[in-house]
Amino acid sequence: MSATRSQDLAQTTFQLLMLGALIATSFWIIRPFLVPFTWAAMIVVATWPVLLQTQAWLGDRRTPAVALLTVTLLLFLVVPLYFVITTIVDNVAQLVEWSKTAATLTVPPPPEWVERLPLIGAKIAARWQQLASAGPDEIAARLSPFARTVALWFVARVGNVGRLLGEFVLTVIIAAILYARGETVVRGADRFARRLAGPRGENAIHLAAQAVRAVALGVVVTAIAQSVLGGIGLAIADVPFAAILTAVMFILAIAQIGAGPVLLVATIWVYSKSGAAYGTVFLVWAVFCTTFDNILRPMLIKRGADLPLLLIFVGVIGGLIAFGVVGLFIGPVVLAVGYTLLAQWVNDESAVPAEDRPAASREVA
């Protein structure tokens, strides 16, 4: 009997080892596709209602609807690149002139209103005066460390452009496949979740989809609103390259960095070109555009998923810190599913012995 148990234990151990090795090898093989697949799944889940509406509009034909949404996803890559390249080509002469001017750069003395700014005016005016009294060579020497840092950062990002473009194209391809086979994928996910955890597992899958749509609604709509309002301010203030800066604000808002960096630079430019009055008005508008998303985003997410606002906020921020931009969706999904399962387990009266239930619960039963 003991020999049989020993043999069964050895067999089970080797089976588990082989199964673990198979799972680890499989994940190692598909590791390059995990990020594109995750992004594609989030995009498809968030835009599935749009696909169904488009399909109905096209005579209930799935293939044209999938093609239309796939082309739309590709335009999110092509259109910004087109505007960037077009703007650079149209302003080559100005860029060359700026590069020549930078070699003989001199800083004018600070305006009188700078020193009158509360708290920081005197310090800014003193530093500004130091730069104004320095020659072009000294200014270049002071700026060279910052220029070197910016150049290294730019080279590092350019080196990743090919990989990012490849991941984006792969994401679009996977999204097109999921669009075309969405119902089959959903049935498979439901069966897997039901097999894993019964009806609660299936409910968790549906809750995860609701959380993804809610976060997508909050993030995308907030980014559009923030970039549009910021772009209106740039256009009214006559800031150069307002269209490109608006696109940059949209990208930064999607990445949860916000429009703050762009609007900060624009505020400094407006102060230097238009004076204190216009600069202060633009500063107030910039502060509004930078901060109102903290109110709008949680409201939109809360509207899309009936979950506690604190839970959603912690999921968005914690997911962003833990997993990067894709964590915006992963964080709320994980917390939403965990919160719902925990609440169902705590409120499950059938798992509590009758003698341990409160009197009110026994009477109702």
C-alpha positions, 0 to 999 in steps of 0.5 A, spaced: 500 500 500 505 504 501 509 503 495 502 504 491 502 511 495 509 513 493 508 511 486 502 515 486 505 521 489 511 521 485 506 521 479 502 527 481 509 531 482 511 529 476 505 531 472 504 538 476 512 539 474 510 538 467 504 542 467 507 548 470 513 547 465 508 547 460 504 553 463 511 557 464 513 556 457 507 558 454 507 564 457 514 566 455 512 564 448 506 569 448 510 574 452 511 579 447 503 579 445 501 580 452 501 588 452 498 588 445 493 583 447 491 587 453 490 593 449 486 590 444 481 587 449 480 593 453 479 597 446 474 592 444 470 591 450 470 599 451 467 600 444 463 594 443 457 598 443 459 602 438 461 596 433 454 593 434 451 600 432 455 601 426 453 594 424 446 595 425 447 602 421 451 598 415 445 593 414 447 588 420 453 586 416 459 585 421 465 585 416 464 592 414 463 594 421 469 591 423 473 594 417 470 601 419 472 601 426 479 598 424 481 603 420 478 608 425 483 605 430 489 606 425 487 613 424 489 615 431 496 613 429 496 616 422 493 623 423 497 625 429 503 623 425 501 627 419 499 633 422 506 633 426 510 632 419 506 637 415 507 642 421 515 641 421 515 641 413 511 648 413 515 651 418 522 648 416 524 656 414 522 658 421 526 652 425 532 654 421 532 661 423 531 659 430 537 655 430 541 661 428 538 665 433 540 660 438 547 661 437 547 669 439 541 668 444 541 674 449 536 675 454 532 682 455 531 685 462 525 682 466 519 687 466 517 691 472 511 687 473 515 680 474 518 683 481 511 685 483 509 678 483 507 676 490 512 671 494 516 669 488 517 675 484 523 678 487 527 671 486 525 670 479 527 677 477 534 676 480 535 670 476 532 673 470 537 679 471 543 674 472 541 671 465 540 678 462 547 680 464 550 674 461 553 673 454 551 668 449 557 664 451 555 664 458 548 662 457 549 657 452 554 654 458 548 654 463 543 651 458 548 645 455 546 640 461 539 641 460 540 640 452 544 634 453 539 631 458 533 633 453 537 630 447 538 623 451 531 623 453 529 624 445 534 619 443 531 614 447 524 615 445 526 615 438 529 608 439 523 606 442 518 608 436 519 602 432 517 598 437 511 602 439 509 602 432 509 595 431 505 594 438 500 599 435 499 595 429 499 588 432 494 591 437 489 593 431 490 586 428 488 583 434 482 588 435 480 586 428 480 579 430 476 580 437 471 584 433 470 579 428 469 573 433 467 577 439 461 573 441 465 566 440 470 569 445 465 572 450 462 565 450 468 562 451 470 567 457 463 565 460 464 558 460 471 558 463 469 563 468 463 559 470 467 552 470 472 556 475 467 559 480 460 558 478 455 563 477 459 568 481 465 567 476 460 569 470 458 575 474 465 577 475 466 577 467 460 581 466 462 586 471 469 587 469 467 589 462 462 594 465 468 597 469 473 597 463 467 601 459 466 606 465 474 607 465 474 608 458 468 613 458 471 617 464 478 617 461 477 618 453 471 624 454 475 627 460 481 627 455 477 630 449 474 635 454 481 637 457 485 638 450 479 642 447 478 647 452 486 648 453 486 648 445 481 654 445 485 657 450 492 657 446 488 659 440 485 665 443 492 667 446 495 666 439 500 661 442 504 658 436 503 651 434 496 651 437 494 645 433 500 640 435 500 642 442 492 641 443 494 634 440 500 633 445 495 635 451 490 630 448 495 624 448 498 627 455 491 627 458 490 619 455 496 618 459 494 621 465 499 626 465 494 631 464 495 638 460 499 641 465 506 641 462 503 644 455 499 649 459 505 651 463 510 653 458 504 656 454 503 661 460 510 663 461 510 664 453 503 669 454 506 672 460 513 674 456 509 676 450 502 679 452 504 682 459 501 681 466 494 682 465 493 677 459 498 672 462 494 672 469 488 671 465 491 665 461 494 662 468 487 662 471 484 658 465 490 654 465 489 652 472 482 650 470 483 646 465 489 642 469 484 641 475 477 640 472 479 633 470 479 631 477 472 632 478 469 630 471 473 623 470 470 620 477 463 622 475 463 619 468 467 613 471 461 612 477 456 613 471 458 607 467 459 603 473 455 602 480 461 602 484 464 606 490 468 612 488 473 611 492 474 604 489 474 607 482 479 612 484 484 608 488 484 603 482 485 608 477 491 611 481 494 605 483 493 601 477 497 607 473 503 607 478 503 599 478 502 597 471 503 604 467 497 607 462 494 600 461 493 600 469 488 605 468 483 599 466 487 593 470 486 597 476 479 598 477 477 592 474 481 588 479 478 592 485 471 592 482 471 584 481 475 583 488 470 588 491 464 585 488 466 578 490 467 580 497 461 583 498 457 577 495 461 572 500 460 577 506 452 578 504 451 570 503 446 568 508 446 561 506 453 560 508 451 562 515 448 556 520 441 558 522 443 559 529 448 564 528 444 568 523 441 575 526 434 574 529 431 578 523 434 574 518 431 568 521 424 571 521 425 573 514 427 566 512 
